[in-house]
Amino acid sequence: MLTALIEGVGGGVWFRLIDKVFSERNLLAAYQQVASKNGAAGVDHVSVDEFGRRLPENLRQLSSALKSGTFRPQAIRRVHIPKPGTNETRPLGIPTVRDRVVQAALVNVIEPIFERDFAEHSYGFRPGRSCRDALRRVDALLKAGYVHVVDADLKGYFDSIPHAALMDCLRTKIADGRVLSLIESFLQARIMDGTEAWTPGSGAPQGAVLSPLLSNIYLDPLDHLLAQSGFEMVRYADDFVILCRSAEDAERALEIVRAWVGDHGLTLHPTKTQIVDSRTGSFAFLGYEFRGTQHWPRKKSLTALKDTLRRKTRRTSGDSLLWIIADVNQTLRGWFHYFQHSTRSSVYRDLDSWLRMRLRSLLRRRSGGRGVARDQRASFTWPNTYFAKRGLFSLATAHAKACQSSRR
């Protein structure tokens, strides 16, 4: 199969893949991938650990069911998680562990087939690519003069992918009917949301192992269409921007997108889709706000961080200060790892100051005081060095060190 991936197969279509899916070796690798994420249990309440306790037997049963064609997906448990920085929620589908293992086994087999022909500047959920790669590309294009930006938003993309059209995309490279039927059975698995249950007529549930790959397969023709039309598109899953040298080019690119989206059963968000001159306006992409050659964490990203830190620094917390600082540091380091490239250093200083105020308020309450500690007395009683000596991670200090390292 690896040789065929390099040299290609006759007609570019694969006819026999199901034996590779139900291989116990592949299923074991798939379980290890699922276990590494340690996700929640599905409708059967079987956790990853419970599935793993009888792993050889469970994998043999899965392999046998897939080989005989008797495997049927279980229902998907739907939960609603908060959207960072907003009061909205996002529906998340949680398949059972057994189904996640089979989906991961499917991905292991079909991803390399599609990956070799995916467009160059699609970055989401692809091996060896990340958000940072997409952000670097946007930054480079802005600096090269591509300042007119089509900031596009697909409304409810994952829930609106048409099943029939998606299956047609899969058939361009896969002719194994059993593999296609298996994928289709996952798309049509019942969804359970509390006491409600239904069979979806469209969409690939967010949270399912297979969905990111399917979402890329469905949008790949749009990637190639824009590239062939001479446009610079940067896409991460359903989040994409098109960078142009002129307003006229941006308008033309948006019309191409509108036509393609309409023909493929999708919808552009009427208010979130816009054309921006980045020299005078700003646009958001992957958590950053861009304006000119400057970029910084967008307001939603800052709000989401503060919401997390608020929960960890409540004045009523009974945990020790050192434990709280250790817990907070985990969040700060993870956030800084992604947002260390802001061109506004004041972002880090302001966050440091805000967090120390939260900790001073906590300490004031413990010493019998009241109110939020914004006054000079609190700063004198618990100066910045007080927290530094106790190991509090400083975003401003980390950013200064990162800049020095970059200059060297």
Secondary structure, 3 states (H helix, E strand, C coil): CHHHHHHCCHHHCECCCHHHHCCHHHHHHHHHHHHHHCCCCCCCCCCHHHHHHCHHHHHHHHHHHHHHCCCCCCCEEEEEEECCCCCCEEEEEECCHHHHHHHHHHHHHHHHHHHCCCCCCECCCCCCCCHHHHHHHHHHHHHCCCCEEEEEEECCHHHHCEHHHHHHHHHCCECCHHHHHHHHHHHCCCEEECCEEECCCECCCCCCCCHHHHHHHHHHHHHHHHHHCCCEEEEECCEEEEEECCHHHHHHHHHHHHHHHHHCCCCECCCCCEEEECCCCCEEECCEEEECCEEEECHHHHHHHHHHHHHHCCCCCCCCHHHHHHHHHHHHHHHHHHHCCCCCCHHHHHHHHHHHHHHHHHHHHHCCCCCCCCCHHHHHHCCHHHHHHCCCCCHHHHHHHHHHHHHC
